[in-house]
Amino acid sequence: MPIKNRFAELQTEITAWRRDLHENPEILFETHRTSALVAEKLTAFGCDEVVTGIGRTGVVGVIRGRSDTAGKVVGLRADMDALPIHEQTGLDYASRTPGAMHACGHDGHTAMLLGAAKYLAETRNFDGTVVVIFQPAEEGGGGGREMCEDGMMERWGIQEVYGMHNWPGMPVGHFAIRSGAFFAATDQFDITLEGKGGHAAKPHETVDTTVMASQCVLALQTIASRNADPTDQVVVSVTSFETSSKAFNVIPQRVQLKGTVRTMSPEMRDLAERRINAICTGIADTFGGRADVTYIRGYPVMVNHDDQTRFAADVARKVAGNCEDAPLVMGGEDFAFMLEERPGAYILVGNGDGASVHHPEYNFNDEAIPAGCSWWAEIVEQRMPVA
């Protein structure tokens, strides 16, 4: 079951779709052009149903197999949104939208799933129904959650769901996957420290928020080093430190800290939230100031289901001849919301050497298209074989 010949034939066409999407990136839920293009192509392919506006700007296509004796329904999901990054690739098809770029390969994911949908609509060599899911706002907007909250799983009776992401640094067309916790829960914190501002020459008359905040930055690192079980994973990163005064001779009245927390278990997530509150309020009290801590829970841990992971890996091995054990990833992925609704699995496909995702010089490798399309098509044909 190697790469399907049909995708080698379609590669030039799918590449053209991908590069058009790359030229015209759209951020979060503002995927209006992308969503319209996807819906237009799914309709042209002859999908039995094409519905827009799921999860605001998401698109769903339904393809029925040549038979339906078992009543099985499998969902395949791709993300469509870009990032607020100014592209620096110098490509002929580089972004034409200043400050927006497909720096994570969602253009490739969308194009590959469109290619798989075209093939599946042509052949219908499966027993059951496939639902192709094109999702907006993966990059921080929670589009997957919104599509689920719109009743997508129930409306189309989806029983299993599968997703894919390209992976720079892994050979093109190779696959990697792991069962269980795979991508981290990603939370944010926003801390305002209030003291008493004053003249830099008279620090004894102030409650110095800069010193207070500096203590907090250092102390927050003890969550990983002294509160967490060393065998568990937690990353606490303070990424912004902003004082209310920018003058050389003023001790500021307040300081704002922002950052992220990444964890691999609900227990560690709860611990991190408790400790951030306790550390910052405790330090502020010690200095005679006050801390206002806002902790914002984002994407949950993305957990691959055991049976579906074994199946996805088996399909990958048959398509590409290999499937590696993937490492834990401390980045977030909102496919987690779909895997909380239904059993399924998420796999990585190699993007070759080059810039990492979320980098202004990143580019999706079009040579990965046949492998990605073949994996999606074989997920359907092998999970729902014609008797």
C-alpha positions as CSV (number, residue, x, y, z in Angstrom):
1,M,0.0,0.0,0.0
2,P,2.6,2.6,-1.1
3,I,1.8,6.2,-2.0
4,K,-1.2,6.2,-4.4
5,N,-0.4,6.9,-8.0
6,R,-3.4,9.2,-8.2
7,F,-1.8,11.7,-5.8
8,A,1.4,11.7,-7.9
9,E,-0.9,12.7,-10.8
10,L,-2.6,15.3,-8.7
11,Q,0.5,16.7,-7.1
12,T,1.0,19.6,-9.5
13,E,-2.7,20.6,-9.1
14,I,-2.6,20.3,-5.3
15,T,0.7,22.2,-5.1
16,A,-1.0,25.1,-7.0
17,W,-3.9,25.1,-4.5
18,R,-1.3,25.2,-1.7
19,R,0.6,28.1,-3.1
20,D,-2.5,30.1,-3.8
21,L,-3.4,29.6,-0.1
22,H,0.1,30.6,0.9
23,E,-0.2,33.8,-1.1
24,N,-3.4,34.7,0.6
25,P,-3.1,33.9,4.3
26,E,-6.0,34.7,6.7
27,I,-5.8,34.8,10.5
28,L,-7.9,33.2,13.2
29,F,-11.6,33.2,12.2
30,E,-11.1,35.6,9.3
31,T,-10.6,32.7,6.8
32,H,-13.4,34.0,4.5
33,R,-11.5,33.6,1.2
34,T,-10.0,30.3,2.3
35,S,-13.3,28.9,3.5
36,A,-15.0,30.0,0.2
37,L,-12.3,28.4,-1.9
38,V,-12.5,25.1,0.1
39,A,-16.3,25.0,-0.2
40,E,-16.1,25.7,-3.9
41,K,-13.7,22.9,-4.5
42,L,-15.6,20.4,-2.3
43,T,-18.7,21.2,-4.3
44,A,-16.8,20.8,-7.6
45,F,-15.5,17.4,-6.4
46,G,-19.0,16.2,-6.0
47,C,-19.2,15.9,-2.3
48,D,-22.7,14.8,-1.2
49,E,-23.0,17.7,1.3
50,V,-21.0,20.9,1.8
51,V,-21.8,23.1,4.8
52,T,-20.1,26.4,5.7
53,G,-20.3,28.5,8.9
54,I,-19.5,25.7,11.3
55,G,-17.5,27.2,14.1
56,R,-18.0,30.6,12.5
57,T,-16.0,30.1,9.3
58,G,-15.3,26.3,9.3
59,V,-16.3,24.1,6.3
60,V,-17.5,20.5,6.4
61,G,-17.8,18.2,3.4
62,V,-19.6,14.8,3.4
63,I,-18.6,12.0,1.1
64,R,-20.6,8.8,1.1
65,G,-18.9,5.5,0.1
66,R,-20.2,3.1,-2.5
67,S,-21.9,1.2,0.3
68,D,-22.9,1.7,3.9
69,T,-23.5,-1.6,5.5
70,A,-21.9,-0.8,8.9
71,G,-22.9,2.8,9.3
72,K,-19.4,3.9,10.1
73,V,-18.5,7.6,9.9
74,V,-14.8,8.9,10.0
75,G,-13.8,12.5,10.3
76,L,-10.6,14.0,8.8
77,R,-9.5,17.4,10.0
78,A,-7.2,20.1,8.6
79,D,-6.6,23.6,9.9
80,M,-6.8,26.7,7.6
81,D,-5.6,29.8,9.5
82,A,-2.3,31.6,9.2
83,L,-0.1,33.5,11.7
84,P,0.4,37.2,12.4
85,I,4.0,37.0,11.1
86,H,5.7,39.1,8.3
87,E,7.0,36.6,5.8
88,Q,10.7,36.6,4.9
89,T,11.1,33.7,2.5
90,G,11.5,35.6,-0.7
91,L,9.3,33.0,-2.5
92,D,7.5,33.9,-5.8
93,Y,4.3,32.9,-4.0
94,A,5.1,34.7,-0.7
95,S,2.3,36.2,1.3
96,R,0.7,39.3,-0.3
97,T,-0.8,40.3,3.0
98,P,1.5,42.3,5.2
99,G,1.9,40.9,8.7
100,A,0.2,37.6,7.9
101,M,1.9,34.4,6.8
102,H,1.3,30.6,6.6
103,A,4.2,30.0,9.0
104,C,2.9,26.7,10.3
105,G,1.9,24.8,7.2
106,H,-1.8,25.0,7.5
107,D,-1.9,25.9,3.8
108,G,-0.3,22.4,3.2
109,H,-2.7,20.7,5.5
110,T,-5.7,22.2,3.8
111,A,-4.4,21.4,0.3
112,M,-3.6,17.8,1.2
113,L,-7.1,17.2,2.7
114,L,-8.6,18.8,-0.4
115,G,-6.5,16.4,-2.5
116,A,-7.7,13.4,-0.4
117,A,-11.3,14.6,-0.7
118,K,-11.0,14.9,-4.5
119,Y,-9.8,11.3,-4.7
120,L,-12.3,9.9,-2.2
121,A,-15.2,11.6,-4.1
122,E,-13.9,10.1,-7.4
123,T,-13.4,6.6,-6.2
124,R,-15.8,6.1,-3.2
125,N,-13.9,2.9,-2.5
126,F,-15.1,2.5,1.1
127,D,-18.1,1.3,3.1
128,G,-19.5,4.2,5.2
129,T,-19.2,8.0,5.3
130,V,-16.2,10.3,5.5
131,V,-16.5,13.9,6.9
132,V,-13.8,16.3,5.8
133,I,-13.4,19.1,8.4
134,F,-11.7,22.4,7.5
135,Q,-11.2,24.4,10.7
136,P,-10.3,28.0,11.3
137,A,-8.5,29.6,14.3
138,E,-6.2,26.8,15.4
139,E,-3.5,29.4,16.2
140,G,-4.9,30.5,19.5
141,G,-8.6,31.0,18.6
142,G,-9.9,27.6,19.6
143,G,-11.7,27.0,16.3
144,G,-11.8,23.2,17.0
145,R,-13.7,23.9,20.2
146,E,-16.2,26.1,18.4
147,M,-16.9,23.6,15.7
148,C,-17.5,21.0,18.4
149,E,-19.8,23.4,20.3
150,D,-21.7,23.9,17.0
151,G,-22.6,20.2,17.2
152,M,-20.5,19.0,14.4
153,M,-19.8,15.6,15.8
154,E,-23.5,14.9,16.5
155,R,-24.8,16.5,13.4
156,W,-22.8,14.2,11.1
157,G,-22.6,11.2,13.5
158,I,-18.7,11.3,13.5
159,Q,-17.4,8.2,15.3
160,E,-13.7,8.7,15.0
161,V,-11.5,11.7,13.9
162,Y,-8.0,12.0,12.6
163,G,-5.6,14.9,12.1
164,M,-2.1,15.6,10.7
165,H,0.6,18.2,11.1
166,N,3.8,18.7,9.1
167,W,7.0,18.4,11.0
168,P,10.2,20.2,10.0
169,G,13.4,18.3,10.7
170,M,11.8,14.9,9.9
171,P,12.5,13.4,6.5
172,V,9.9,14.3,3.9
173,G,7.0,11.9,3.8
174,H,8.1,10.0,6.9
175,F,5.6,9.7,9.8
176,A,5.7,9.8,13.6
177,I,3.0,9.3,16.3
178,R,2.6,8.5,19.9
179,S,-0.3,7.2,22.0
180,G,-1.6,9.1,25.0
181,A,-0.6,12.6,25.9
182,F,1.1,14.1,22.8
183,F,0.7,18.0,22.7
184,A,0.7,20.1,25.9
185,A,-2.1,22.0,27.5
186,T,-1.3,25.7,26.9
187,D,-2.4,28.3,29.4
188,Q,-1.6,32.0,29.9
189,F,-1.2,34.3,32.9
190,D,-1.4,38.0,33.3
191,I,-0.1,39.4,36.6
192,T,-0.3,43.0,37.7
193,L,1.9,44.0,40.6
194,E,0.9,47.2,42.4
195,G,3.2,49.1,44.7
196,K,4.0,52.7,45.5
197,G,5.8,54.7,42.8
198,G,8.3,57.4,43.5
199,H,11.6,59.1,42.8
200,A,14.5,56.8,42.1
201,A,16.6,58.8,44.5
202,K,14.2,57.9,47.4
203,P,13.6,54.2,47.1
204,H,12.8,54.0,50.8
205,E,9.7,56.0,50.2
206,T,8.4,53.6,47.6
207,V,7.2,50.0,47.3
208,D,9.4,49.0,44.4
209,T,7.3,47.0,41.9
210,T,10.4,46.4,39.6
211,V,12.2,44.5,42.4
212,M,8.9,42.8,43.4
213,A,8.3,41.6,39.8
214,S,11.9,40.5,39.4
215,Q,11.5,38.3,42.5
216,C,8.3,36.9,41.0
217,V,10.0,36.0,37.7
218,L,12.7,34.1,39.4
219,A,10.4,32.4,41.9
220,L,8.0,31.2,39.2
221,Q,10.8,29.0,37.9
222,T,10.7,27.0,41.2
223,I,7.4,25.5,40.1
224,A,9.3,23.3,37.7
225,S,12.4,22.8,39.9
226,R,10.8,22.4,43.4
227,N,7.1,21.9,43.1
228,A,6.6,19.5,40.2
229,D,7.4,15.8,40.2
230,P,10.6,15.6,38.2
231,T,9.1,12.9,36.0
232,D,6.2,15.2,35.0
233,Q,6.3,18.1,32.5
234,V,5.7,21.7,33.2
235,V,7.2,24.8,31.5
236,V,6.5,28.3,33.0
237,S,7.7,31.1,30.8
238,V,7.5,34.8,31.6
239,T,7.5,36.4,28.2
240,S,6.6,40.1,28.9
241,F,7.8,42.4,31.7
242,E,6.3,45.9,31.4
243,T,6.6,48.8,33.8
244,S,4.1,51.7,34.1
245,S,6.9,54.2,33.8
246,K,9.6,54.3,31.2
247,A,11.6,57.2,32.8
248,F,15.2,56.6,34.1
249,N,14.5,58.3,37.4
250,V,11.1,56.9,38.3
251,I,10.3,53.8,40.3
252,P,7.0,52.6,38.7
253,Q,3.7,52.3,40.4
254,R,2.9,49.0,38.7
255,V,4.5,46.2,36.6
256,Q,2.6,43.8,34.4
257,L,4.0,40.3,33.7
258,K,2.6,38.0,31.0
259,G,3.5,34.4,30.1
260,T,2.5,30.9,29.4
261,V,2.3,27.6,31.2
262,R,2.6,24.2,29.4
263,T,1.7,21.0,31.0
264,M,1.0,17.3,30.1
265,S,-1.5,16.4,32.8
266,P,-4.6,17.9,34.5
267,E,-2.9,17.5,37.9
268,M,0.2,19.5,36.9
269,R,-2.0,22.1,35.3
270,D,-3.9,22.6,38.6
271,L,-0.6,22.7,40.5
272,A,0.9,25.4,38.2
273,E,-2.2,27.6,38.5
274,R,-2.2,27.3,42.4
275,R,1.5,28.0,42.7
276,I,1.5,31.0,40.4
277,N,-1.2,32.6,42.5
278,A,0.5,31.7,45.8
279,I,4.0,32.8,44.7
280,C,3.0,36.2,43.3
281,T,0.5,37.2,46.0
282,G,3.0,36.0,48.7
283,I,5.9,38.0,47.3
284,A,3.7,41.1,46.8
285,D,2.6,40.9,50.4
286,T,6.2,40.6,51.6
287,F,7.1,43.8,49.9
288,G,3.9,45.6,51.0
289,G,2.4,45.6,47.6
290,R,-0.5,43.7,45.9
291,A,-0.7,41.2,43.1
292,D,-3.7,40.6,40.8
293,V,-3.2,37.3,39.0
294,T,-5.4,36.3,36.0
295,Y,-4.9,32.7,34.9
296,I,-6.4,31.8,31.5
297,R,-6.9,28.2,30.5
298,G,-6.3,27.6,26.9
299,Y,-6.1,24.3,24.9
300,P,-6.2,21.1,26.9
301,V,-3.7,18.3,26.6
302,M,-4.1,16.6,23.2
303,V,-4.4,12.9,23.9
304,N,-4.2,10.3,21.2
305,H,-6.5,7.2,21.8
306,D,-4.7,3.9,21.9
307,D,-6.6,1.9,19.3
308,Q,-6.8,4.7,16.7
309,T,-3.1,5.5,17.2
310,R,-2.1,1.9,16.5
311,F,-4.3,1.9,13.4
312,A,-2.9,5.3,12.2
313,A,0.7,4.1,12.7
314,D,-0.1,0.9,10.7
315,V,-1.5,2.9,7.9
316,A,1.6,5.2,7.9
317,R,3.9,2.2,7.8
318,K,2.1,0.8,4.8
319,V,2.1,4.2,3.0
320,A,5.7,5.3,3.8
321,G,7.4,2.1,5.0
322,N,8.0,3.6,8.4
323,C,6.4,5.3,11.4
324,E,8.6,6.6,14.2
325,D,7.8,7.1,17.9
326,A,7.1,10.8,18.2
327,P,8.4,12.9,21.1
328,L,6.2,14.8,23.6
329,V,5.5,18.2,22.2
330,M,5.1,21.1,24.6
331,G,3.4,23.2,22.0
332,G,-0.4,23.3,22.0
333,E,-2.9,21.9,19.4
334,D,-6.6,22.5,19.5
335,F,-7.4,19.2,17.8
336,A,-7.4,18.3,21.5
337,F,-11.0,19.5,21.6
338,M,-12.0,17.0,18.9
339,L,-10.2,14.2,20.6
340,E,-12.1,15.0,23.8
341,E,-15.3,14.5,21.8
342,R,-14.4,11.4,19.8
343,P,-11.7,8.8,19.8
344,G,-9.0,9.4,17.2
345,A,-5.4,10.1,16.5
346,Y,-3.0,12.9,15.3
347,I,0.1,12.1,13.3
348,L,3.2,14.1,12.2
349,V,4.4,14.0,8.5
350,G,8.0,15.0,7.7
351,N,8.6,18.4,6.1
352,G,12.3,17.9,5.6
353,D,15.1,20.3,6.5
354,G,14.4,24.0,6.7
355,A,13.0,26.6,9.1
356,S,10.9,25.5,12.0
357,V,7.2,26.3,12.2
358,H,6.3,29.9,13.4
359,H,9.5,31.2,11.8
360,P,9.3,34.0,9.2
361,E,11.4,31.8,6.8
362,Y,9.3,28.6,7.2
363,N,7.7,27.1,4.1
364,F,5.6,23.9,3.7
365,N,7.4,21.3,1.6
366,D,5.2,20.4,-1.4
367,E,7.1,17.1,-1.8
368,A,5.2,15.9,1.3
369,I,1.8,16.2,-0.5
370,P,1.6,12.6,-1.9
371,A,2.4,11.0,1.4
372,G,0.0,13.1,3.4
373,C,-2.9,12.7,0.9
374,S,-2.3,8.9,0.7
375,W,-2.4,8.6,4.5
376,W,-5.7,10.3,4.7
377,A,-7.2,8.3,1.9
378,E,-6.0,5.0,3.3
379,I,-7.3,5.9,6.8
380,V,-10.7,6.0,5.1
381,E,-10.3,2.9,2.9
382,Q,-8.7,0.8,5.6
383,R,-11.0,1.8,8.4
384,M,-14.1,1.3,6.3
385,P,-13.2,-1.4,3.7
386,V,-15.7,-2.4,1.1
387,A,-16.8,-6.0,1.8
